Amino acid sequence: MRRIEAKELSLDATEIVITNTRQEIEQQWRLYDGFDPILELKLRARIKRGVSCHGRFMPRMAVIPPGAGGFEVSDVNKHI
């Protein structure tokens, strides 16, 4: 399996992707099938309002900058 196919499959199965920068999300991850930053924001807003997403799913992206010392996995919710 090629790297791009593997990343697209992982996007279909994952709940959250942690990146270093917002630029990485907007310019790199959006190239893969399975992720659209605009649709992700719309779906997240619908979920917060309790409105149906009509079966659509998009993994959440969290930005945790390099050098974020003392990072714990439980800190992810602070960055979402």
mmCIF file of the N, C-alpha and C atoms, coordinates in Angstrom:
data_MODEL
# 
_entry.id   MODEL 
# 
loop_
_atom_site.group_PDB 
_atom_site.id 
_atom_site.type_symbol 
_atom_site.label_atom_id 
_atom_site.label_alt_id 
_atom_site.label_comp_id 
_atom_site.label_asym_id 
_atom_site.label_entity_id 
_atom_site.label_seq_id 
_atom_site.pdbx_PDB_ins_code 
_atom_site.Cartn_x 
_atom_site.Cartn_y 
_atom_site.Cartn_z 
_atom_site.occupancy 
_atom_site.B_iso_or_equiv 
_atom_site.pdbx_formal_charge 
_atom_site.auth_seq_id 
_atom_site.auth_comp_id 
_atom_site.auth_asym_id 
_atom_site.auth_atom_id 
_atom_site.pdbx_PDB_model_num 
ATOM 1   N N  . MET A 1 1  ? 0.847   -1.179 0.000  1.00 0.00 ? 1  MET A N  1 
ATOM 2   C CA . MET A 1 1  ? 0.000   0.000  0.000  1.00 0.00 ? 1  MET A CA 1 
ATOM 3   C C  . MET A 1 1  ? 0.894   1.244  0.000  1.00 0.00 ? 1  MET A C  1 
ATOM 4   N N  . ARG A 1 2  ? 0.521   2.185  -0.793 1.00 0.00 ? 2  ARG A N  1 
ATOM 5   C CA . ARG A 1 2  ? 1.295   3.417  -0.874 1.00 0.00 ? 2  ARG A CA 1 
ATOM 6   C C  . ARG A 1 2  ? 0.992   4.328  0.320  1.00 0.00 ? 2  ARG A C  1 
ATOM 7   N N  . ARG A 1 3  ? 1.925   5.233  0.581  1.00 0.00 ? 3  ARG A N  1 
ATOM 8   C CA . ARG A 1 3  ? 1.820   6.136  1.729  1.00 0.00 ? 3  ARG A CA 1 
ATOM 9   C C  . ARG A 1 3  ? 0.547   6.975  1.673  1.00 0.00 ? 3  ARG A C  1 
ATOM 10  N N  . ILE A 1 4  ? 0.219   7.524  0.511  1.00 0.00 ? 4  ILE A N  1 
ATOM 11  C CA . ILE A 1 4  ? -0.965  8.383  0.400  1.00 0.00 ? 4  ILE A CA 1 
ATOM 12  C C  . ILE A 1 4  ? -2.233  7.585  0.663  1.00 0.00 ? 4  ILE A C  1 
ATOM 13  N N  . GLU A 1 5  ? -2.307  6.383  0.105  1.00 0.00 ? 5  GLU A N  1 
ATOM 14  C CA . GLU A 1 5  ? -3.477  5.538  0.358  1.00 0.00 ? 5  GLU A CA 1 
ATOM 15  C C  . GLU A 1 5  ? -3.597  5.219  1.844  1.00 0.00 ? 5  GLU A C  1 
ATOM 16  N N  . ALA A 1 6  ? -2.460  4.957  2.486  1.00 0.00 ? 6  ALA A N  1 
ATOM 17  C CA . ALA A 1 6  ? -2.474  4.631  3.912  1.00 0.00 ? 6  ALA A CA 1 
ATOM 18  C C  . ALA A 1 6  ? -2.960  5.821  4.738  1.00 0.00 ? 6  ALA A C  1 
ATOM 19  N N  . LYS A 1 7  ? -2.525  7.032  4.387  1.00 0.00 ? 7  LYS A N  1 
ATOM 20  C CA . LYS A 1 7  ? -2.984  8.225  5.112  1.00 0.00 ? 7  LYS A CA 1 
ATOM 21  C C  . LYS A 1 7  ? -4.477  8.450  4.912  1.00 0.00 ? 7  LYS A C  1 
ATOM 22  N N  . GLU A 1 8  ? -4.958  8.221  3.685  1.00 0.00 ? 8  GLU A N  1 
ATOM 23  C CA . GLU A 1 8  ? -6.384  8.401  3.434  1.00 0.00 ? 8  GLU A CA 1 
ATOM 24  C C  . GLU A 1 8  ? -7.213  7.384  4.209  1.00 0.00 ? 8  GLU A C  1 
ATOM 25  N N  . LEU A 1 9  ? -6.732  6.145  4.285  1.00 0.00 ? 9  LEU A N  1 
ATOM 26  C CA . LEU A 1 9  ? -7.431  5.132  5.076  1.00 0.00 ? 9  LEU A CA 1 
ATOM 27  C C  . LEU A 1 9  ? -7.409  5.488  6.560  1.00 0.00 ? 9  LEU A C  1 
ATOM 28  N N  . SER A 1 10 ? -6.288  6.008  7.024  1.00 0.00 ? 10 SER A N  1 
ATOM 29  C CA . SER A 1 10 ? -6.205  6.378  8.437  1.00 0.00 ? 10 SER A CA 1 
ATOM 30  C C  . SER A 1 10 ? -7.141  7.543  8.752  1.00 0.00 ? 10 SER A C  1 
ATOM 31  N N  . LEU A 1 11 ? -7.308  8.485  7.815  1.00 0.00 ? 11 LEU A N  1 
ATOM 32  C CA . LEU A 1 11 ? -8.247  9.587  8.031  1.00 0.00 ? 11 LEU A CA 1 
ATOM 33  C C  . LEU A 1 11 ? -9.678  9.080  8.156  1.00 0.00 ? 11 LEU A C  1 
ATOM 34  N N  . ASP A 1 12 ? -9.996  8.032  7.414  1.00 0.00 ? 12 ASP A N  1 
ATOM 35  C CA . ASP A 1 12 ? -11.346 7.461  7.491  1.00 0.00 ? 12 ASP A CA 1 
ATOM 36  C C  . ASP A 1 12 ? -11.613 6.811  8.838  1.00 0.00 ? 12 ASP A C  1 
ATOM 37  N N  . ALA A 1 13 ? -10.554 6.350  9.518  1.00 0.00 ? 13 ALA A N  1 
ATOM 38  C CA . ALA A 1 13 ? -10.728 5.581  10.746 1.00 0.00 ? 13 ALA A CA 1 
ATOM 39  C C  . ALA A 1 13 ? -10.401 6.353  12.022 1.00 0.00 ? 13 ALA A C  1 
ATOM 40  N N  . THR A 1 14 ? -9.740  7.489  11.906 1.00 0.00 ? 14 THR A N  1 
ATOM 41  C CA . THR A 1 14 ? -9.277  8.189  13.095 1.00 0.00 ? 14 THR A CA 1 
ATOM 42  C C  . THR A 1 14 ? -10.284 9.219  13.598 1.00 0.00 ? 14 THR A C  1 
ATOM 43  N N  . GLU A 1 15 ? -10.181 9.543  14.849 1.00 0.00 ? 15 GLU A N  1 
ATOM 44  C CA . GLU A 1 15 ? -11.051 10.546 15.443 1.00 0.00 ? 15 GLU A CA 1 
ATOM 45  C C  . GLU A 1 15 ? -10.362 11.901 15.530 1.00 0.00 ? 15 GLU A C  1 
ATOM 46  N N  . ILE A 1 16 ? -9.028  11.902 15.700 1.00 0.00 ? 16 ILE A N  1 
ATOM 47  C CA . ILE A 1 16 ? -8.290  13.154 15.833 1.00 0.00 ? 16 ILE A CA 1 
ATOM 48  C C  . ILE A 1 16 ? -6.898  12.992 15.227 1.00 0.00 ? 16 ILE A C  1 
ATOM 49  N N  . VAL A 1 17 ? -6.425  14.072 14.593 1.00 0.00 ? 17 VAL A N  1 
ATOM 50  C CA . VAL A 1 17 ? -5.075  14.131 14.046 1.00 0.00 ? 17 VAL A CA 1 
ATOM 51  C C  . VAL A 1 17 ? -4.393  15.315 14.712 1.00 0.00 ? 17 VAL A C  1 
ATOM 52  N N  . ILE A 1 18 ? -3.207  15.096 15.242 1.00 0.00 ? 18 ILE A N  1 
ATOM 53  C CA . ILE A 1 18 ? -2.456  16.162 15.900 1.00 0.00 ? 18 ILE A CA 1 
ATOM 54  C C  . ILE A 1 18 ? -1.366  16.627 14.946 1.00 0.00 ? 18 ILE A C  1 
ATOM 55  N N  . THR A 1 19 ? -1.341  17.947 14.687 1.00 0.00 ? 19 THR A N  1 
ATOM 56  C CA . THR A 1 19 ? -0.349  18.531 13.792 1.00 0.00 ? 19 THR A CA 1 
ATOM 57  C C  . THR A 1 19 ? 0.450   19.595 14.524 1.00 0.00 ? 19 THR A C  1 
ATOM 58  N N  . ASN A 1 20 ? 1.514   20.071 13.883 1.00 0.00 ? 20 ASN A N  1 
ATOM 59  C CA . ASN A 1 20 ? 2.366   21.100 14.483 1.00 0.00 ? 20 ASN A CA 1 
ATOM 60  C C  . ASN A 1 20 ? 1.875   22.515 14.214 1.00 0.00 ? 20 ASN A C  1 
ATOM 61  N N  . THR A 1 21 ? 1.267   22.729 13.035 1.00 0.00 ? 21 THR A N  1 
ATOM 62  C CA . THR A 1 21 ? 0.853   24.085 12.659 1.00 0.00 ? 21 THR A CA 1 
ATOM 63  C C  . THR A 1 21 ? -0.504  24.062 11.967 1.00 0.00 ? 21 THR A C  1 
ATOM 64  N N  . ARG A 1 22 ? -1.178  25.207 11.954 1.00 0.00 ? 22 ARG A N  1 
ATOM 65  C CA . ARG A 1 22 ? -2.428  25.378 11.239 1.00 0.00 ? 22 ARG A CA 1 
ATOM 66  C C  . ARG A 1 22 ? -2.177  25.259 9.731  1.00 0.00 ? 22 ARG A C  1 
ATOM 67  N N  . GLN A 1 23 ? -0.998  25.735 9.289  1.00 0.00 ? 23 GLN A N  1 
ATOM 68  C CA . GLN A 1 23 ? -0.623  25.654 7.877  1.00 0.00 ? 23 GLN A CA 1 
ATOM 69  C C  . GLN A 1 23 ? -0.592  24.215 7.403  1.00 0.00 ? 23 GLN A C  1 
ATOM 70  N N  . GLU A 1 24 ? -0.117  23.317 8.246  1.00 0.00 ? 24 GLU A N  1 
ATOM 71  C CA . GLU A 1 24 ? -0.071  21.899 7.892  1.00 0.00 ? 24 GLU A CA 1 
ATOM 72  C C  . GLU A 1 24 ? -1.479  21.367 7.607  1.00 0.00 ? 24 GLU A C  1 
ATOM 73  N N  . ILE A 1 25 ? -2.439  21.802 8.385  1.00 0.00 ? 25 ILE A N  1 
ATOM 74  C CA . ILE A 1 25 ? -3.823  21.374 8.179  1.00 0.00 ? 25 ILE A CA 1 
ATOM 75  C C  . ILE A 1 25 ? -4.362  21.950 6.875  1.00 0.00 ? 25 ILE A C  1 
ATOM 76  N N  . GLU A 1 26 ? -4.205  23.256 6.694  1.00 0.00 ? 26 GLU A N  1 
ATOM 77  C CA . GLU A 1 26 ? -4.821  23.950 5.572  1.00 0.00 ? 26 GLU A CA 1 
ATOM 78  C C  . GLU A 1 26 ? -4.168  23.660 4.233  1.00 0.00 ? 26 GLU A C  1 
ATOM 79  N N  . GLN A 1 27 ? -2.866  23.411 4.218  1.00 0.00 ? 27 GLN A N  1 
ATOM 80  C CA . GLN A 1 27 ? -2.194  23.238 2.942  1.00 0.00 ? 27 GLN A CA 1 
ATOM 81  C C  . GLN A 1 27 ? -1.759  21.808 2.648  1.00 0.00 ? 27 GLN A C  1 
ATOM 82  N N  . GLN A 1 28 ? -1.587  20.982 3.669  1.00 0.00 ? 28 GLN A N  1 
ATOM 83  C CA . GLN A 1 28 ? -1.116  19.624 3.419  1.00 0.00 ? 28 GLN A CA 1 
ATOM 84  C C  . GLN A 1 28 ? -2.217  18.584 3.586  1.00 0.00 ? 28 GLN A C  1 
ATOM 85  N N  . TRP A 1 29 ? -2.890  18.571 4.741  1.00 0.00 ? 29 TRP A N  1 
ATOM 86  C CA . TRP A 1 29 ? -3.911  17.543 4.989  1.00 0.00 ? 29 TRP A CA 1 
ATOM 87  C C  . TRP A 1 29 ? -5.102  17.693 4.069  1.00 0.00 ? 29 TRP A C  1 
ATOM 88  N N  . ARG A 1 30 ? -5.409  18.905 3.625  1.00 0.00 ? 30 ARG A N  1 
ATOM 89  C CA . ARG A 1 30 ? -6.565  19.089 2.759  1.00 0.00 ? 30 ARG A CA 1 
ATOM 90  C C  . ARG A 1 30 ? -6.369  18.439 1.394  1.00 0.00 ? 30 ARG A C  1 
ATOM 91  N N  . LEU A 1 31 ? -5.137  18.065 1.032  1.00 0.00 ? 31 LEU A N  1 
ATOM 92  C CA . LEU A 1 31 ? -4.871  17.407 -0.249 1.00 0.00 ? 31 LEU A CA 1 
ATOM 93  C C  . LEU A 1 31 ? -5.356  15.964 -0.272 1.00 0.00 ? 31 LEU A C  1 
ATOM 94  N N  . TYR A 1 32 ? -5.577  15.384 0.900  1.00 0.00 ? 32 TYR A N  1 
ATOM 95  C CA . TYR A 1 32 ? -5.980  13.983 0.976  1.00 0.00 ? 32 TYR A CA 1 
ATOM 96  C C  . TYR A 1 32 ? -7.494  13.847 0.898  1.00 0.00 ? 32 TYR A C  1 
ATOM 97  N N  . ASP A 1 33 ? -7.942  12.810 0.196  1.00 0.00 ? 33 ASP A N  1 
ATOM 98  C CA . ASP A 1 33 ? -9.356  12.478 0.233  1.00 0.00 ? 33 ASP A CA 1 
ATOM 99  C C  . ASP A 1 33 ? -9.675  12.114 1.679  1.00 0.00 ? 33 ASP A C  1 
ATOM 100 N N  . GLY A 1 34 ? -10.787 12.529 2.160  1.00 0.00 ? 34 GLY A N  1 
ATOM 101 C CA . GLY A 1 34 ? -11.169 12.188 3.526  1.00 0.00 ? 34 GLY A CA 1 
ATOM 102 C C  . GLY A 1 34 ? -11.014 13.338 4.496  1.00 0.00 ? 34 GLY A C  1 
ATOM 103 N N  . PHE A 1 35 ? -10.448 14.489 4.023  1.00 0.00 ? 35 PHE A N  1 
ATOM 104 C CA . PHE A 1 35 ? -10.375 15.637 4.925  1.00 0.00 ? 35 PHE A CA 1 
ATOM 105 C C  . PHE A 1 35 ? -10.580 16.928 4.148  1.00 0.00 ? 35 PHE A C  1 
ATOM 106 N N  . ASP A 1 36 ? -11.463 17.755 4.676  1.00 0.00 ? 36 ASP A N  1 
ATOM 107 C CA . ASP A 1 36 ? -11.728 19.081 4.130  1.00 0.00 ? 36 ASP A CA 1 
ATOM 108 C C  . ASP A 1 36 ? -11.863 20.019 5.328  1.00 0.00 ? 36 ASP A C  1 
ATOM 109 N N  . PRO A 1 37 ? -10.928 20.976 5.493  1.00 0.00 ? 37 PRO A N  1 
ATOM 110 C CA . PRO A 1 37 ? -10.968 21.825 6.693  1.00 0.00 ? 37 PRO A CA 1 
ATOM 111 C C  . PRO A 1 37 ? -12.251 22.631 6.840  1.00 0.00 ? 37 PRO A C  1 
ATOM 112 N N  . ILE A 1 38 ? -12.847 23.063 5.737  1.00 0.00 ? 38 ILE A N  1 
ATOM 113 C CA . ILE A 1 38 ? -14.086 23.836 5.818  1.00 0.00 ? 38 ILE A CA 1 
ATOM 114 C C  . ILE A 1 38 ? -15.234 22.945 6.280  1.00 0.00 ? 38 ILE A C  1 
ATOM 115 N N  . LEU A 1 39 ? -15.325 21.767 5.698  1.00 0.00 ? 39 LEU A N  1 
ATOM 116 C CA . LEU A 1 39 ? -16.374 20.825 6.103  1.00 0.00 ? 39 LEU A CA 1 
ATOM 117 C C  . LEU A 1 39 ? -16.181 20.382 7.548  1.00 0.00 ? 39 LEU A C  1 
ATOM 118 N N  . GLU A 1 40 ? -14.919 20.226 7.968  1.00 0.00 ? 40 GLU A N  1 
ATOM 119 C CA . GLU A 1 40 ? -14.655 19.839 9.360  1.00 0.00 ? 40 GLU A CA 1 
ATOM 120 C C  . GLU A 1 40 ? -15.228 20.866 10.326 1.00 0.00 ? 40 GLU A C  1 
ATOM 121 N N  . LEU A 1 41 ? -15.018 22.155 10.046 1.00 0.00 ? 41 LEU A N  1 
ATOM 122 C CA . LEU A 1 41 ? -15.536 23.213 10.921 1.00 0.00 ? 41 LEU A CA 1 
ATOM 123 C C  . LEU A 1 41 ? -17.063 23.217 10.938 1.00 0.00 ? 41 LEU A C  1 
ATOM 124 N N  . LYS A 1 42 ? -17.676 23.017 9.771  1.00 0.00 ? 42 LYS A N  1 
ATOM 125 C CA . LYS A 1 42 ? -19.140 22.998 9.699  1.00 0.00 ? 42 LYS A CA 1 
ATOM 126 C C  . LYS A 1 42 ? -19.712 21.810 10.466 1.00 0.00 ? 42 LYS A C  1 
ATOM 127 N N  . LEU A 1 43 ? -19.093 20.639 10.311 1.00 0.00 ? 43 LEU A N  1 
ATOM 128 C CA . LEU A 1 43 ? -19.578 19.463 11.037 1.00 0.00 ? 43 LEU A CA 1 
ATOM 129 C C  . LEU A 1 43 ? -19.407 19.627 12.537 1.00 0.00 ? 43 LEU A C  1 
ATOM 130 N N  . ARG A 1 44 ? -18.264 20.182 12.950 1.00 0.00 ? 44 ARG A N  1 
ATOM 131 C CA . ARG A 1 44 ? -18.038 20.401 14.384 1.00 0.00 ? 44 ARG A CA 1 
ATOM 132 C C  . ARG A 1 44 ? -19.085 21.353 14.961 1.00 0.00 ? 44 ARG A C  1 
ATOM 133 N N  . ALA A 1 45 ? -19.430 22.407 14.206 1.00 0.00 ? 45 ALA A N  1 
ATOM 134 C CA . ALA A 1 45 ? -20.453 23.354 14.662 1.00 0.00 ? 45 ALA A CA 1 
ATOM 135 C C  . ALA A 1 45 ? -21.819 22.666 14.764 1.00 0.00 ? 45 ALA A C  1 
ATOM 136 N N  . ARG A 1 46 ? -22.147 21.811 13.794 1.00 0.00 ? 46 ARG A N  1 
ATOM 137 C CA . ARG A 1 46 ? -23.427 21.094 13.832 1.00 0.00 ? 46 ARG A CA 1 
ATOM 138 C C  . ARG A 1 46 ? -23.489 20.167 15.045 1.00 0.00 ? 46 ARG A C  1 
ATOM 139 N N  . ILE A 1 47 ? -22.384 19.489 15.329 1.00 0.00 ? 47 ILE A N  1 
ATOM 140 C CA . ILE A 1 47 ? -22.343 18.581 16.478 1.00 0.00 ? 47 ILE A CA 1 
ATOM 141 C C  . ILE A 1 47 ? -22.548 19.359 17.776 1.00 0.00 ? 47 ILE A C  1 
ATOM 142 N N  . LYS A 1 48 ? -21.894 20.517 17.905 1.00 0.00 ? 48 LYS A N  1 
ATOM 143 C CA . LYS A 1 48 ? -22.051 21.333 19.116 1.00 0.00 ? 48 LYS A CA 1 
ATOM 144 C C  . LYS A 1 48 ? -23.487 21.801 19.310 1.00 0.00 ? 48 LYS A C  1 
ATOM 145 N N  . ARG A 1 49 ? -24.182 22.074 18.191 1.00 0.00 ? 49 ARG A N  1 
ATOM 146 C CA . ARG A 1 49 ? -25.572 22.526 18.274 1.00 0.00 ? 49 ARG A CA 1 
ATOM 147 C C  . ARG A 1 49 ? -26.549 21.377 18.398 1.00 0.00 ? 49 ARG A C  1 
ATOM 148 N N  . GLY A 1 50 ? -26.047 20.135 18.272 1.00 0.00 ? 50 GLY A N  1 
ATOM 149 C CA . GLY A 1 50 ? -26.915 18.972 18.368 1.00 0.00 ? 50 GLY A CA 1 
ATOM 150 C C  . GLY A 1 50 ? -27.710 18.719 17.098 1.00 0.00 ? 50 GLY A C  1 
ATOM 151 N N  . VAL A 1 51 ? -27.223 19.225 15.967 1.00 0.00 ? 51 VAL A N  1 
ATOM 152 C CA . VAL A 1 51 ? -27.894 19.067 14.680 1.00 0.00 ? 51 VAL A CA 1 
ATOM 153 C C  . VAL A 1 51 ? -27.284 17.866 13.959 1.00 0.00 ? 51 VAL A C  1 
ATOM 154 N N  . SER A 1 52 ? -28.111 17.140 13.220 1.00 0.00 ? 52 SER A N  1 
ATOM 155 C CA . SER A 1 52 ? -27.656 15.955 12.501 1.00 0.00 ? 52 SER A CA 1 
ATOM 156 C C  . SER A 1 52 ? -26.590 16.310 11.458 1.00 0.00 ? 52 SER A C  1 
ATOM 157 N N  . CYS A 1 53 ? -25.603 15.439 11.329 1.00 0.00 ? 53 CYS A N  1 
ATOM 158 C CA . CYS A 1 53 ? -24.569 15.591 10.306 1.00 0.00 ? 53 CYS A CA 1 
ATOM 159 C C  . CYS A 1 53 ? -24.841 14.685 9.115  1.00 0.00 ? 53 CYS A C  1 
ATOM 160 N N  . HIS A 1 54 ? -26.020 14.059 9.102  1.00 0.00 ? 54 HIS A N  1 
ATOM 161 C CA . HIS A 1 54 ? -26.449 13.193 8.005  1.00 0.00 ? 54 HIS A CA 1 
ATOM 162 C C  . HIS A 1 54 ? -25.430 12.090 7.706  1.00 0.00 ? 54 HIS A C  1 
ATOM 163 N N  . GLY A 1 55 ? -24.837 11.539 8.763  1.00 0.00 ? 55 GLY A N  1 
ATOM 164 C CA . GLY A 1 55 ? -23.900 10.430 8.607  1.00 0.00 ? 55 GLY A CA 1 
ATOM 165 C C  . GLY A 1 55 ? -22.498 10.822 8.196  1.00 0.00 ? 55 GLY A C  1 
ATOM 166 N N  . ARG A 1 56 ? -22.226 12.116 8.033  1.00 0.00 ? 56 ARG A N  1 
ATOM 167 C CA . ARG A 1 56 ? -20.890 12.556 7.635  1.00 0.00 ? 56 ARG A CA 1 
ATOM 168 C C  . ARG A 1 56 ? -19.970 12.546 8.842  1.00 0.00 ? 56 ARG A C  1 
ATOM 169 N N  . PHE A 1 57 ? -18.719 12.188 8.618  1.00 0.00 ? 57 PHE A N  1 
ATOM 170 C CA . PHE A 1 57 ? -17.720 12.173 9.685  1.00 0.00 ? 57 PHE A CA 1 
ATOM 171 C C  . PHE A 1 57 ? -16.443 12.786 9.143  1.00 0.00 ? 57 PHE A C  1 
ATOM 172 N N  . MET A 1 58 ? -15.796 13.585 9.956  1.00 0.00 ? 58 MET A N  1 
ATOM 173 C CA . MET A 1 58 ? -14.527 14.184 9.597  1.00 0.00 ? 58 MET A CA 1 
ATOM 174 C C  . MET A 1 58 ? -13.672 14.183 10.864 1.00 0.00 ? 58 MET A C  1 
ATOM 175 N N  . PRO A 1 59 ? -12.430 13.685 10.798 1.00 0.00 ? 59 PRO A N  1 
ATOM 176 C CA . PRO A 1 59 ? -11.599 13.710 11.998 1.00 0.00 ? 59 PRO A CA 1 
ATOM 177 C C  . PRO A 1 59 ? -11.311 15.149 12.426 1.00 0.00 ? 59 PRO A C  1 
ATOM 178 N N  . ARG A 1 60 ? -11.177 15.341 13.721 1.00 0.00 ? 60 ARG A N  1 
ATOM 179 C CA . ARG A 1 60 ? -10.818 16.656 14.235 1.00 0.00 ? 60 ARG A CA 1 
ATOM 180 C C  . ARG A 1 60 ? -9.318  16.834 14.110 1.00 0.00 ? 60 ARG A C  1 
ATOM 181 N N  . MET A 1 61 ? -8.897  18.070 13.894 1.00 0.00 ? 61 MET A N  1 
ATOM 182 C CA . MET A 1 61 ? -7.481  18.398 13.808 1.00 0.00 ? 61 MET A CA 1 
ATOM 183 C C  . MET A 1 61 ? -7.128  19.254 15.011 1.00 0.00 ? 61 MET A C  1 
ATOM 184 N N  . ALA A 1 62 ? -6.052  18.897 15.680 1.00 0.00 ? 62 ALA A N  1 
ATOM 185 C CA . ALA A 1 62 ? -5.572  19.676 16.818 1.00 0.00 ? 62 ALA A CA 1 
ATOM 186 C C  . ALA A 1 62 ? -4.163  20.150 16.513 1.00 0.00 ? 62 ALA A C  1 
ATOM 187 N N  . VAL A 1 63 ? -3.892  21.420 16.786 1.00 0.00 ? 63 VAL A N  1 
ATOM 188 C CA . VAL A 1 63 ? -2.559  21.982 16.588 1.00 0.00 ? 63 VAL A CA 1 
ATOM 189 C C  . VAL A 1 63 ? -1.878  22.080 17.941 1.00 0.00 ? 63 VAL A C  1 
ATOM 190 N N  . ILE A 1 64 ? -0.764  21.394 18.060 1.00 0.00 ? 64 ILE A N  1 
ATOM 191 C CA . ILE A 1 64 ? 0.065   21.489 19.254 1.00 0.00 ? 64 ILE A CA 1 
ATOM 192 C C  . ILE A 1 64 ? 1.452   21.886 18.776 1.00 0.00 ? 64 ILE A C  1 
ATOM 193 N N  . PRO A 1 65 ? 1.835   23.144 19.007 1.00 0.00 ? 65 PRO A N  1 
ATOM 194 C CA . PRO A 1 65 ? 3.073   23.660 18.440 1.00 0.00 ? 65 PRO A CA 1 
ATOM 195 C C  . PRO A 1 65 ? 4.309   22.946 18.965 1.00 0.00 ? 65 PRO A C  1 
ATOM 196 N N  . PRO A 1 66 ? 5.371   22.939 18.148 1.00 0.00 ? 66 PRO A N  1 
ATOM 197 C CA . PRO A 1 66 ? 6.631   22.342 18.598 1.00 0.00 ? 66 PRO A CA 1 
ATOM 198 C C  . PRO A 1 66 ? 7.115   23.034 19.868 1.00 0.00 ? 66 PRO A C  1 
ATOM 199 N N  . GLY A 1 67 ? 7.705   22.273 20.742 1.00 0.00 ? 67 GLY A N  1 
ATOM 200 C CA . GLY A 1 67 ? 8.237   22.831 21.975 1.00 0.00 ? 67 GLY A CA 1 
ATOM 201 C C  . GLY A 1 67 ? 7.207   23.020 23.060 1.00 0.00 ? 67 GLY A C  1 
ATOM 202 N N  . ALA A 1 68 ? 6.010   22.468 22.885 1.00 0.00 ? 68 ALA A N  1 
ATOM 203 C CA . ALA A 1 68 ? 4.985   22.550 23.928 1.00 0.00 ? 68 ALA A CA 1 
ATOM 204 C C  . ALA A 1 68 ? 5.420   21.599 25.038 1.00 0.00 ? 68 ALA A C  1 
ATOM 205 N N  . GLY A 1 69 ? 6.286   22.077 25.891 1.00 0.00 ? 69 GLY A N  1 
ATOM 206 C CA . GLY A 1 69 ? 6.878   21.250 26.934 1.00 0.00 ? 69 GLY A CA 1 
ATOM 207 C C  . GLY A 1 69 ? 5.851   20.700 27.904 1.00 0.00 ? 69 GLY A C  1 
ATOM 208 N N  . GLY A 1 70 ? 6.109   19.508 28.405 1.00 0.00 ? 70 GLY A N  1 
ATOM 209 C CA . GLY A 1 70 ? 5.235   18.887 29.383 1.00 0.00 ? 70 GLY A CA 1 
ATOM 210 C C  . GLY A 1 70 ? 3.908   18.444 28.809 1.00 0.00 ? 70 GLY A C  1 
ATOM 211 N N  . PHE A 1 71 ? 3.853   18.221 27.517 1.00 0.00 ? 71 PHE A N  1 
ATOM 212 C CA . PHE A 1 71 ? 2.610   17.816 26.869 1.00 0.00 ? 71 PHE A CA 1 
ATOM 213 C C  . PHE A 1 71 ? 2.201   16.429 27.317 1.00 0.00 ? 71 PHE A C  1 
ATOM 214 N N  . GLU A 1 72 ? 0.938   16.300 27.666 1.00 0.00 ? 72 GLU A N  1 
ATOM 215 C CA . GLU A 1 72 ? 0.340   15.019 28.029 1.00 0.00 ? 72 GLU A CA 1 
ATOM 216 C C  . GLU A 1 72 ? -0.798  14.745 27.063 1.00 0.00 ? 72 GLU A C  1 
ATOM 217 N N  . VAL A 1 73 ? -1.067  13.494 26.799 1.00 0.00 ? 73 VAL A N  1 
ATOM 218 C CA . VAL A 1 73 ? -2.157  13.149 25.891 1.00 0.00 ? 73 VAL A CA 1 
ATOM 219 C C  . VAL A 1 73 ? -3.472  13.740 26.369 1.00 0.00 ? 73 VAL A C  1 
ATOM 220 N N  . SER A 1 74 ? -3.674  13.824 27.662 1.00 0.00 ? 74 SER A N  1 
ATOM 221 C CA . SER A 1 74 ? -4.916  14.385 28.191 1.00 0.00 ? 74 SER A CA 1 
ATOM 222 C C  . SER A 1 74 ? -5.046  15.887 27.882 1.00 0.00 ? 74 SER A C  1 
ATOM 223 N N  . ASP A 1 75 ? -3.958  16.539 27.452 1.00 0.00 ? 75 ASP A N  1 
ATOM 224 C CA . ASP A 1 75 ? -3.995  17.959 27.131 1.00 0.00 ? 75 ASP A CA 1 
ATOM 225 C C  . ASP A 1 75 ? -4.591  18.243 25.749 1.00 0.00 ? 75 ASP A C  1 
ATOM 226 N N  . VAL A 1 76 ? -4.858  17.216 24.964 1.00 0.00 ? 76 VAL A N  1 
ATOM 227 C CA . VAL A 1 76 ? -5.360  17.401 23.607 1.00 0.00 ? 76 VAL A CA 1 
ATOM 228 C C  . VAL A 1 76 ? -6.637  18.215 23.593 1.00 0.00 ? 76 VAL A C  1 
ATOM 229 N N  . ASN A 1 77 ? -7.548  17.986 24.516 1.00 0.00 ? 77 ASN A N  1 
ATOM 230 C CA . ASN A 1 77 ? -8.824  18.704 24.535 1.00 0.00 ? 77 ASN A CA 1 
ATOM 231 C C  . ASN A 1 77 ? -8.618  20.211 24.691 1.00 0.00 ? 77 ASN A C  1 
ATOM 232 N N  . LYS A 1 78 ? -7.543  20.633 25.301 1.00 0.00 ? 78 LYS A N  1 
ATOM 233 C CA . LYS A 1 78 ? -7.272  22.062 25.453 1.00 0.00 ? 78 LYS A CA 1 
ATOM 234 C C  . LYS A 1 78 ? -6.940  22.720 24.131 1.00 0.00 ? 78 LYS A C  1 
ATOM 235 N N  . HIS A 1 79 ? -6.454  21.947 23.169 1.00 0.00 ? 79 HIS A N  1 
ATOM 236 C CA . HIS A 1 79 ? -5.999  22.492 21.896 1.00 0.00 ? 79 HIS A CA 1 
ATOM 237 C C  . HIS A 1 79 ? -6.996  22.310 20.775 1.00 0.00 ? 79 HIS A C  1 
ATOM 238 N N  . ILE A 1 80 ? -8.143  21.743 21.069 1.00 0.00 ? 80 ILE A N  1 
ATOM 239 C CA . ILE A 1 80 ? -9.130  21.491 20.017 1.00 0.00 ? 80 ILE A CA 1 
ATOM 240 C C  . ILE A 1 80 ? -10.085 22.655 19.924 1.00 0.00 ? 80 ILE A C  1 
# 
